[in-house]
């Protein structure tokens, strides 16, 4: 039997991308298993979504640790307990630091709701609507030490609903839920081929 890649999803919000990835794992579209959900916000809805799937949830608040290094060391210990091979950021609102980057080189992936390099950082959808652009989109990229600056793996354009960030967000989420699983599947397949 083929061993599936083990993924940890890091999220800070509602968890709709986590749920889409979990569905893709269950129905065979993503040859992986989500073994862990990590959040820096214990009250976020992703915790409830993950608990409904029996996936281990770890909620650690960074302010409970003396430094970012100590926080990431704690995360790293848990990731190693679960033999995590890939980290998928799904609305995780913290910059990944050197500790995790060194432990998971080219194995931390993020999805961002814009066509990077346009509108990096927080509230990318609101930024796009405020700037009056006609098209925004979705970017999947590898994570580096910068904010949404890592190598781009995939992008898809999404029309902006003029003056309406909420409707634009709905359109973006629909695209995110497809492009993220497809890109992760390609990454996992390519890494597996390199090992064979």
Phi and psi in degrees as GROMACS dihedral restraints (atoms count N, CA, C in turn):
[ dihedral_restraints ]
;  ai    aj    ak    al  type     phi  dphi    fc
    3     4     5     6     1   -71.3    20    10
    4     5     6     7     1   134.5    20    10
    6     7     8     9     1   -83.6    20    10
    7     8     9    10     1   129.5    20    10
    9    10    11    12     1   -84.4    20    10
   10    11    12    13     1   147.2    20    10
   12    13    14    15     1   -65.0    20    10
   13    14    15    16     1   140.0    20    10
   15    16    17    18     1   -98.6    20    10
   16    17    18    19     1   125.3    20    10
   18    19    20    21     1  -116.5    20    10
   19    20    21    22     1   141.0    20    10
   21    22    23    24     1  -108.2    20    10
   22    23    24    25     1   132.2    20    10
   24    25    26    27     1  -102.0    20    10
   25    26    27    28     1   127.1    20    10
   27    28    29    30     1  -103.1    20    10
   28    29    30    31     1   127.1    20    10
   30    31    32    33     1  -146.4    20    10
   31    32    33    34     1   153.8    20    10
   33    34    35    36     1  -123.8    20    10
   34    35    36    37     1    -4.1    20    10
   36    37    38    39     1  -126.9    20    10
   37    38    39    40     1  -132.8    20    10
   39    40    41    42     1   -74.5    20    10
   40    41    42    43     1   -26.5    20    10
   42    43    44    45     1    86.5    20    10
   43    44    45    46     1    22.1    20    10
   45    46    47    48     1   -67.3    20    10
   46    47    48    49     1   -35.2    20    10
   48    49    50    51     1   -70.8    20    10
   49    50    51    52     1   -37.0    20    10
   51    52    53    54     1   -57.2    20    10
   52    53    54    55     1   -49.0    20    10
   54    55    56    57     1   -61.1    20    10
   55    56    57    58     1   -40.6    20    10
   57    58    59    60     1   -64.9    20    10
   58    59    60    61     1   -40.3    20    10
   60    61    62    63     1   -67.5    20    10
   61    62    63    64     1   -41.0    20    10
   63    64    65    66     1   -63.2    20    10
   64    65    66    67     1   -42.3    20    10
   66    67    68    69     1   -61.0    20    10
   67    68    69    70     1   -41.5    20    10
   69    70    71    72     1   -64.8    20    10
   70    71    72    73     1   -37.1    20    10
   72    73    74    75     1   -65.9    20    10
   73    74    75    76     1   -44.5    20    10
   75    76    77    78     1   -66.1    20    10
   76    77    78    79     1   -37.2    20    10
   78    79    80    81     1   -94.0    20    10
   79    80    81    82     1     7.6    20    10
   81    82    83    84     1    85.5    20    10
   82    83    84    85     1     5.4    20    10
   84    85    86    87     1   -77.5    20    10
   85    86    87    88     1   -22.5    20    10
   87    88    89    90     1  -126.4    20    10
   88    89    90    91     1   115.8    20    10
   90    91    92    93     1   -80.4    20    10
   91    92    93    94     1    65.9    20    10
   93    94    95    96     1  -154.7    20    10
   94    95    96    97     1   172.5    20    10
   96    97    98    99     1  -134.0    20    10
   97    98    99   100     1   128.2    20    10
   99   100   101   102     1   -83.4    20    10
  100   101   102   103     1   115.7    20    10
  102   103   104   105     1  -104.9    20    10
  103   104   105   106     1    -8.8    20    10
  105   106   107   108     1  -158.5    20    10
  106   107   108   109     1   137.7    20    10
  108   109   110   111     1  -117.6    20    10
  109   110   111   112     1   124.8    20    10
  111   112   113   114     1  -113.6    20    10
  112   113   114   115     1   136.3    20    10
  114   115   116   117     1  -137.9    20    10
  115   116   117   118     1   148.6    20    10
  117   118   119   120     1   -95.6    20    10
  118   119   120   121     1     0.8    20    10
  120   121   122   123     1  -128.4    20    10
  121   122   123   124     1    94.0    20    10
  123   124   125   126     1   -57.3    20    10
  124   125   126   127     1   -24.9    20    10
  126   127   128   129     1   -90.0    20    10
  127   128   129   130     1     0.9    20    10
  129   130   131   132     1   -70.6    20    10
  130   131   132   133     1   151.9    20    10
  132   133   134   135     1   -68.8    20    10
  133   134   135   136     1   -20.5    20    10
  135   136   137   138     1   -58.4    20    10
  136   137   138   139     1   -30.8    20    10
  138   139   140   141     1   -61.2    20    10
  139   140   141   142     1   -46.0    20    10
  141   142   143   144     1   -64.4    20    10
  142   143   144   145     1   -44.6    20    10
  144   145   146   147     1   -58.7    20    10
  145   146   147   148     1   -45.3    20    10
  147   148   149   150     1   -66.8    20    10
  148   149   150   151     1   -39.2    20    10
  150   151   152   153     1   -64.4    20    10
  151   152   153   154     1   -27.7    20    10
  153   154   155   156     1   -71.0    20    10
  154   155   156   157     1   -13.9    20    10
  156   157   158   159     1  -108.0    20    10
  157   158   159   160     1     1.9    20    10
  159   160   161   162     1    65.8    20    10
  160   161   162   163     1    19.9    20    10
  162   163   164   165     1   -85.2    20    10
  163   164   165   166     1   140.5    20    10
  165   166   167   168     1   -61.7    20    10
  166   167   168   169     1   132.7    20    10
  168   169   170   171     1  -116.1    20    10
  169   170   171   172     1   131.0    20    10
  171   172   173   174     1  -123.2    20    10
  172   173   174   175     1   121.3    20    10
  174   175   176   177     1  -116.4    20    10
  175   176   177   178     1   106.9    20    10
  177   178   179   180     1  -122.5    20    10
  178   179   180   181     1   126.8    20    10
  180   181   182   183     1   -89.6    20    10
  181   182   183   184     1   124.9    20    10
  183   184   185   186     1   -55.2    20    10
  184   185   186   187     1   -33.3    20    10
  186   187   188   189     1   -67.6    20    10
  187   188   189   190     1   -12.2    20    10
  189   190   191   192     1   -80.1    20    10
  190   191   192   193     1    -4.0    20    10
  192   193   194   195     1  -114.7    20    10
  193   194   195   196     1   150.5    20    10
  195   196   197   198     1   -65.5    20    10
  196   197   198   199     1   -26.2    20    10
  198   199   200   201     1  -153.6    20    10
  199   200   201   202     1   167.3    20    10
  201   202   203   204     1   -62.3    20    10
  202   203   204   205     1   -38.3    20    10
  204   205   206   207     1   -59.6    20    10
  205   206   207   208     1   -45.7    20    10
  207   208   209   210     1   -64.1    20    10
  208   209   210   211     1   -39.7    20    10
  210   211   212   213     1   -61.0    20    10
  211   212   213   214     1   -48.2    20    10
  213   214   215   216     1   -70.0    20    10
  214   215   216   217     1   -31.4    20    10
  216   217   218   219     1   -62.7    20    10
  217   218   219   220     1   -40.2    20    10
  219   220   221   222     1   -63.8    20    10
  220   221   222   223     1   -43.6    20    10
  222   223   224   225     1   -61.3    20    10
  223   224   225   226     1   -43.8    20    10
  225   226   227   228     1   -61.4    20    10
  226   227   228   229     1   -40.5    20    10
  228   229   230   231     1   -59.1    20    10
  229   230   231   232     1   -41.7    20    10
  231   232   233   234     1   -70.6    20    10
  232   233   234   235     1   -40.9    20    10
  234   235   236   237     1   -59.0    20    10
  235   236   237   238     1   -40.8    20    10
  237   238   239   240     1   -69.0    20    10
  238   239   240   241     1   -36.1    20    10
  240   241   242   243     1   -56.4    20    10
  241   242   243   244     1   -37.1    20    10
  243   244   245   246     1   -95.3    20    10
  244   245   246   247     1     4.3    20    10
  246   247   248   249     1    54.6    20    10
  247   248   249   250     1    40.5    20    10
  249   250   251   252     1   -67.7    20    10
  250   251   252   253     1   131.9    20    10
  252   253   254   255     1  -102.1    20    10
  253   254   255   256     1   -30.6    20    10
  255   256   257   258     1  -132.5    20    10
  256   257   258   259     1   145.8    20    10
  258   259   260   261     1  -116.1    20    10
  259   260   261   262     1   125.5    20    10
  261   262   263   264     1  -112.0    20    10
  262   263   264   265     1   114.2    20    10
  264   265   266   267     1   -82.1    20    10
  265   266   267   268     1   129.3    20    10
  267   268   269   270     1  -136.6    20    10
  268   269   270   271     1    80.0    20    10
  270   271   272   273     1    77.0    20    10
  271   272   273   274     1    30.1    20    10
  273   274   275   276     1   -87.0    20    10
  274   275   276   277     1   120.9    20    10
  276   277   278   279     1   -99.6    20    10
  277   278   279   280     1    32.1    20    10
  279   280   281   282     1  -127.5    20    10
  280   281   282   283     1   147.1    20    10
  282   283   284   285     1   -73.7    20    10
  283   284   285   286     1   135.9    20    10
  285   286   287   288     1   -77.4    20    10
  286   287   288   289     1   134.9    20    10
  288   289   290   291     1   -98.5    20    10
  289   290   291   292     1  -179.1    20    10
  291   292   293   294     1   -61.1    20    10
  292   293   294   295     1   -30.8    20    10
  294   295   296   297     1   -62.3    20    10
  295   296   297   298     1   -50.0    20    10
  297   298   299   300     1   -74.2    20    10
  298   299   300   301     1   -36.6    20    10
  300   301   302   303     1   -61.5    20    10
  301   302   303   304     1   -39.4    20    10
  303   304   305   306     1   -70.1    20    10
  304   305   306   307     1   -34.9    20    10
  306   307   308   309     1   -76.9    20    10
  307   308   309   310     1   -26.4    20    10
  309   310   311   312     1  -129.3    20    10
  310   311   312   313     1    62.1    20    10
  312   313   314   315     1   -65.1    20    10
  313   314   315   316     1   127.3    20    10
  315   316   317   318     1    57.2    20    10
  316   317   318   319     1    26.9    20    10
  318   319   320   321     1  -129.9    20    10
  319   320   321   322     1    15.5    20    10
  321   322   323   324     1  -114.8    20    10
  322   323   324   325     1   122.9    20    10
  324   325   326   327     1  -121.3    20    10
  325   326   327   328     1   142.9    20    10
  327   328   329   330     1  -127.5    20    10
  328   329   330   331     1   150.4    20    10
  330   331   332   333     1  -116.3    20    10
  331   332   333   334     1   134.5    20    10
  333   334   335   336     1  -131.1    20    10
  334   335   336   337     1   136.5    20    10
  336   337   338   339     1   -85.2    20    10
  337   338   339   340     1    56.4    20    10
  339   340   341   342     1  -162.1    20    10
  340   341   342   343     1   171.4    20    10
  342   343   344   345     1   -90.3    20    10
  343   344   345   346     1    88.3    20    10
  345   346   347   348     1   -58.0    20    10
  346   347   348   349     1   145.4    20    10
  348   349   350   351     1   -84.5    20    10
  349   350   351   352     1     5.2    20    10
  351   352   353   354     1   -72.7    20    10
  352   353   354   355     1   139.2    20    10
  354   355   356   357     1    55.6    20    10
  355   356   357   358     1    57.1    20    10
  357   358   359   360     1   -74.5    20    10
  358   359   360   361     1   169.7    20    10
  360   361   362   363     1    80.4    20    10
  361   362   363   364     1  -159.9    20    10
  363   364   365   366     1   -71.2    20    10
  364   365   366   367     1   151.4    20    10
  366   367   368   369     1    52.7    20    10
  367   368   369   370     1    48.8    20    10
  369   370   371   372     1   -61.3    20    10
  370   371   372   373     1   -35.9    20    10
  372   373   374   375     1   -68.2    20    10
  373   374   375   376     1   -45.3    20    10
  375   376   377   378     1   -60.8    20    10
  376   377   378   379     1   -38.9    20    10
  378   379   380   381     1   -61.7    20    10
  379   380   381   382     1   -44.2    20    10
  381   382   383   384     1   -63.3    20    10
  382   383   384   385     1   -44.4    20    10
  384   385   386   387     1   -65.2    20    10
  385   386   387   388     1   -43.9    20    10
  387   388   389   390     1   -62.9    20    10
  388   389   390   391     1   -33.7    20    10
  390   391   392   393     1   -80.3    20    10
  391   392   393   394     1    -8.3    20    10
  393   394   395   396     1    72.8    20    10
  394   395   396   397     1    22.2    20    10
  396   397   398   399     1   -71.4    20    10
  397   398   399   400     1   152.9    20    10
  399   400   401   402     1   -87.1    20    10
  400   401   402   403     1   -26.7    20    10
  402   403   404   405     1  -135.0    20    10
  403   404   405   406     1   134.4    20    10
  405   406   407   408     1  -125.8    20    10
  406   407   408   409     1  -146.9    20    10
  408   409   410   411     1   168.9    20    10
  409   410   411   412     1  -154.5    20    10
  411   412   413   414     1  -134.4    20    10
  412   413   414   415     1   139.2    20    10
  414   415   416   417     1  -129.2    20    10
  415   416   417   418     1   133.2    20    10
  417   418   419   420     1  -108.5    20    10
  418   419   420   421     1   128.7    20    10
  420   421   422   423     1  -144.4    20    10
  421   422   423   424     1   156.8    20    10
  423   424   425   426     1   -72.8    20    10
  424   425   426   427     1   151.5    20    10
  426   427   428   429     1   -95.6    20    10
  427   428   429   430     1   134.4    20    10
  429   430   431   432     1  -124.3    20    10
  430   431   432   433     1  -164.1    20    10
  432   433   434   435     1   -75.5    20    10
  433   434   435   436     1   -11.6    20    10
  435   436   437   438     1   -89.0    20    10
  436   437   438   439     1   179.1    20    10
  438   439   440   441     1   -93.1    20    10
  439   440   441   442     1   104.6    20    10
  441   442   443   444     1    59.1    20    10
  442   443   444   445     1    40.0    20    10
  444   445   446   447     1  -113.5    20    10
  445   446   447   448     1    -3.6    20    10
  447   448   449   450     1   -68.9    20    10
  448   449   450   451     1   168.4    20    10
  450   451   452   453     1   -56.2    20    10
  451   452   453   454     1   132.2    20    10
  453   454   455   456     1   -79.6    20    10
  454   455   456   457     1   131.5    20    10
  456   457   458   459     1  -101.3    20    10
  457   458   459   460     1   -36.8    20    10
  459   460   461   462     1  -159.5    20    10
  460   461   462   463     1   149.1    20    10
  462   463   464   465     1  -142.5    20    10
  463   464   465   466     1   152.6    20    10
  465   466   467   468     1  -144.4    20    10
  466   467   468   469     1   136.9    20    10
  468   469   470   471     1   -82.9    20    10
  469   470   471   472     1   146.0    20    10
  471   472   473   474     1  -137.2    20    10
  472   473   474   475     1   126.9    20    10
  474   475   476   477     1   -64.5    20    10
  475   476   477   478     1   142.5    20    10
  477   478   479   480     1   -83.8    20    10
  478   479   480   481     1   133.7    20    10
  480   481   482   483     1   -83.1    20    10
  481   482   483   484     1   109.9    20    10
  483   484   485   486     1   -50.8    20    10
  484   485   486   487     1   123.1    20    10
  486   487   488   489     1    72.9    20    10
  487   488   489   490     1     6.6    20    10
  489   490   491   492     1  -130.2    20    10
  490   491   492   493     1    94.7    20    10
  492   493   494   495     1   -67.0    20    10
  493   494   495   496     1   -33.6    20    10
  495   496   497   498     1   -66.8    20    10
  496   497   498   499     1   -46.7    20    10
  498   499   500   501     1   -69.0    20    10
  499   500   501   502     1   -35.7    20    10
  501   502   503   504     1   -63.0    20    10
  502   503   504   505     1   -41.8    20    10
  504   505   506   507     1   -61.1    20    10
  505   506   507   508     1   -41.5    20    10
  507   508   509   510     1   -59.9    20    10
  508   509   510   511     1   -43.6    20    10
  510   511   512   513     1   -65.2    20    10
  511   512   513   514     1   -40.3    20    10
  513   514   515   516     1   -65.3    20    10
  514   515   516   517     1   -44.3    20    10
  516   517   518   519     1   -60.9    20    10
  517   518   519   520     1   -38.5    20    10
  519   520   521   522     1   -60.6    20    10
  520   521   522   523     1   -40.4    20    10
  522   523   524   525     1   -72.1    20    10
  523   524   525   526     1   -41.7    20    10
  525   526   527   528     1   -54.3    20    10
  526   527   528   529     1   -44.1    20    10
  528   529   530   531     1   -65.4    20    10
  529   530   531   532     1   -19.8    20    10
  531   532   533   534     1   -93.4    20    10
  532   533   534   535     1   -50.9    20    10
  534   535   536   537     1   -67.8    20    10
  535   536   537   538     1   -31.8    20    10
  537   538   539   540     1   -67.7    20    10
  538   539   540   541     1   -48.2    20    10
  540   541   542   543     1   -65.3    20    10
  541   542   543   544     1   -38.2    20    10
  543   544   545   546     1   -65.4    20    10
  544   545   546   547     1   -42.0    20    10
  546   547   548   549     1   -69.2    20    10
  547   548   549   550     1   -43.0    20    10
  549   550   551   552     1   -61.5    20    10
  550   551   552   553     1   -40.2    20    10
  552   553   554   555     1   -61.3    20    10
  553   554   555   556     1   -42.6    20    10
  555   556   557   558     1   -62.8    20    10
  556   557   558   559     1   -43.6    20    10
  558   559   560   561     1   -61.2    20    10
  559   560   561   562     1   -47.9    20    10
  561   562   563   564     1   -64.3    20    10
  562   563   564   565     1   -43.2    20    10
  564   565   566   567     1   -63.3    20    10
  565   566   567   568     1   -44.7    20    10
  567   568   569   570     1   -65.7    20    10
  568   569   570   571     1   -40.4    20    10
  570   571   572   573     1   -65.0    20    10
  571   572   573   574     1   -40.1    20    10
  573   574   575   576     1   -63.3    20    10
  574   575   576   577     1   -40.0    20    10
  576   577   578   579     1   -64.1    20    10
  577   578   579   580     1   -37.0    20    10
  579   580   581   582     1   -65.7    20    10
  580   581   582   583     1   -32.1    20    10
  582   583   584   585     1   -78.7    20    10
  583   584   585   586     1   -31.8    20    10
